Amino acid sequence: MKIAILGGTGSIGEGFALRWALKHEISICSREIEKAVKAAGDYSGTLLSKGLLCCGITGCSNETAIGDADVVVLSVPYQGVVPLLKNLRPYFKDQIVISLVVPMKKNKWFEFTPPKQGSAALEIKDTLPESVKVVSAYHNISAKKLANLELSLDYDVVVCGDDEGAKRTVMELTKEIKALRPLDGGGLASSYMIESLTPFLINLAIRNGLSNLGVKFV
Ligand SMILES: NC(=O)c1ccc[n+]([C@@H]2O[C@H](COP(=O)([O-])OP(=O)(O)OC[C@H]3O[C@@H](n4cnc5c(N)ncnc54)[C@H](OP(=O)(O)O)[C@@H]3O)[C@@H](O)[C@H]2O)c1
């Protein structure tokens, strides 16, 4: 598959690129082409240094990769995602769009700050053409752990979406990341529950002297 990672130059974009490049063609997308090309080179170098063969990681502008992609990952902070997608809307047709976006802010502690739609995923769905299949996942996965290829991520990933085929595709992509277990979380309307867990997990970690907490249902 062709996977475009918008904001792929950032913290969690790196982990997805490293993990999925073993089986898929990855485009690292950025608002600045030079930044994307550099990140793509760095990630390819990381895989090469570990003796891992990848299907190709290319750096490009946000605009270039979307039209050609099967899957577009939104790996951009909440504050920037809707303005960015409004500009990029003409490049979307019927791709699967994965939102891992968490609307939150820090006061004394981290707080969930959903938009009027109830979740970032529903606001993103409202912003993109109707033919795009928005799936919500990975909100509770630590960027640091995802980028560490030595680690098995013994966590659950709740996947929400209204298009069953798109949701299945994202669940299959999740299984390709060592030890992650995808769980069907129902429709996109359920996304707020899993988005709101992220600030809660960060506060739990701070209060209890822990780091990079994830979720596992037993
Ligand atoms: N970090 C985590 O552990 C984690 C875990 C789960 C979910 N998430 C979610 O994943 C998303 C990305 O998180 P992150 O920590 O990777 O973020 P980040 O490193 O702060 O930013 C990722 C990339 O987004 C682009 N960006 C930044 N501000 C932007 C703006 N105003 N408009 C458009 N693009 C902008 C930048 O790329 P360019 O400058 O190259 O365009 C940046 O490299 C967030 O929505 C977050 O809630 C993060």
The ligand as an SDF file (V2000), in Angstrom:
LIG
                    3D

 48 52  0  0  0  0  0  0  0  0999 V2000
    3.5070   12.1000   20.4760 N   0  0  0  0  0  0  0  0  0  0  0  0
    2.7740   11.0990   20.9010 C   0  0  0  0  0  0  0  0  0  0  0  0
    3.2370   10.2640   21.7350 O   0  0  0  0  0  0  0  0  0  0  0  0
    1.3500   10.8930   20.3960 C   0  0  0  0  0  0  0  0  0  0  0  0
    0.6550    9.7260   20.7730 C   0  0  0  0  0  0  0  0  0  0  0  0
   -0.6380    9.5300   20.2650 C   0  0  0  0  0  0  0  0  0  0  0  0
   -1.2390   10.4720   19.4480 C   0  0  0  0  0  0  0  0  0  0  0  0
   -0.5490   11.6000   19.1290 N   0  0  0  0  0  0  0  0  0  0  0  0
   -1.1990   12.5950   18.2520 C   0  0  0  0  0  0  0  0  0  0  0  0
   -0.4790   12.5880   17.0200 O   0  0  0  0  0  0  0  0  0  0  0  0
   -0.4310   13.8950   16.4660 C   0  0  0  0  0  0  0  0  0  0  0  0
    1.0140   14.2640   16.2210 C   0  0  0  0  0  0  0  0  0  0  0  0
    1.7080   14.2690   17.4560 O   0  0  0  0  0  0  0  0  0  0  0  0
    3.2710   14.5650   17.5140 P   0  0  0  0  0  0  0  0  0  0  0  0
    3.6660   14.4790   18.9390 O   0  0  0  0  0  0  0  0  0  0  0  0
    3.9720   13.7280   16.5110 O   0  0  0  0  0  0  0  0  0  0  0  0
    3.2830   16.1030   17.0730 O   0  0  0  0  0  0  0  0  0  0  0  0
    4.5110   17.0450   16.6870 P   0  0  0  0  0  0  0  0  0  0  0  0
    5.7810   16.2720   16.6870 O   0  0  0  0  0  0  0  0  0  0  0  0
    4.4060   18.2610   17.5600 O   0  0  0  0  0  0  0  0  0  0  0  0
    4.1030   17.5230   15.2070 O   0  0  0  0  0  0  0  0  0  0  0  0
    4.0790   16.6230   14.1180 C   0  0  0  0  0  0  0  0  0  0  0  0
    4.2300   17.4020   12.8360 C   0  0  0  0  0  0  0  0  0  0  0  0
    3.0600   18.1720   12.5800 O   0  0  0  0  0  0  0  0  0  0  0  0
    3.4080   19.2850   11.7810 C   0  0  0  0  0  0  0  0  0  0  0  0
    2.7950   20.4840   12.3930 N   0  0  0  0  0  0  0  0  0  0  0  0
    3.0920   21.0410   13.5880 C   0  0  0  0  0  0  0  0  0  0  0  0
    2.3050   22.1030   13.8210 N   0  0  0  0  0  0  0  0  0  0  0  0
    1.4980   22.2230   12.7260 C   0  0  0  0  0  0  0  0  0  0  0  0
    0.4800   23.1380   12.3580 C   0  0  0  0  0  0  0  0  0  0  0  0
    0.1040   24.1510   13.1600 N   0  0  0  0  0  0  0  0  0  0  0  0
   -0.1360   22.9500   11.1670 N   0  0  0  0  0  0  0  0  0  0  0  0
    0.2230   21.9430   10.3430 C   0  0  0  0  0  0  0  0  0  0  0  0
    1.1870   21.0370   10.6260 N   0  0  0  0  0  0  0  0  0  0  0  0
    1.8110   21.1900   11.8200 C   0  0  0  0  0  0  0  0  0  0  0  0
    4.9240   19.4040   11.7860 C   0  0  0  0  0  0  0  0  0  0  0  0
    5.3600   18.9440   10.5090 O   0  0  0  0  0  0  0  0  0  0  0  0
    5.9450   19.9250    9.3830 P   0  0  0  0  0  0  0  0  0  0  0  0
    6.5060   21.1390   10.0750 O   0  0  0  0  0  0  0  0  0  0  0  0
    7.0180   19.0740    8.8090 O   0  0  0  0  0  0  0  0  0  0  0  0
    4.8230   20.2120    8.4610 O   0  0  0  0  0  0  0  0  0  0  0  0
    5.3560   18.4300   12.8500 C   0  0  0  0  0  0  0  0  0  0  0  0
    6.6060   17.8180   12.5940 O   0  0  0  0  0  0  0  0  0  0  0  0
   -1.1210   14.8350   17.4780 C   0  0  0  0  0  0  0  0  0  0  0  0
   -2.4280   15.1050   17.0400 O   0  0  0  0  0  0  0  0  0  0  0  0
   -1.1400   14.0340   18.7690 C   0  0  0  0  0  0  0  0  0  0  0  0
   -2.2740   14.3350   19.5650 O   0  0  0  0  0  0  0  0  0  0  0  0
    0.7350   11.8420   19.5690 C   0  0  0  0  0  0  0  0  0  0  0  0
  1  2  1  0
  2  3  2  0
  2  4  1  0
  4  5  1  0
  4 48  2  0
  5  6  2  0
  6  7  1  0
  7  8  2  0
  8  9  1  0
  8 48  1  0
  9 10  1  0
  9 46  1  0
 10 11  1  0
 11 12  1  0
 11 44  1  0
 12 13  1  0
 13 14  1  0
 14 15  2  0
 14 16  1  0
 14 17  1  0
 17 18  1  0
 18 19  2  0
 18 20  1  0
 18 21  1  0
 21 22  1  0
 22 23  1  0
 23 24  1  0
 23 42  1  0
 24 25  1  0
 25 26  1  0
 25 36  1  0
 26 27  1  0
 26 35  1  0
 27 28  2  0
 28 29  1  0
 29 30  1  0
 29 35  2  0
 30 31  1  0
 30 32  2  0
 32 33  1  0
 33 34  2  0
 34 35  1  0
 36 37  1  0
 36 42  1  0
 37 38  1  0
 38 39  2  0
 38 40  1  0
 38 41  1  0
 42 43  1  0
 44 45  1  0
 44 46  1  0
 46 47  1  0
M  CHG  2   8   1  16  -1
M  END
$$$$
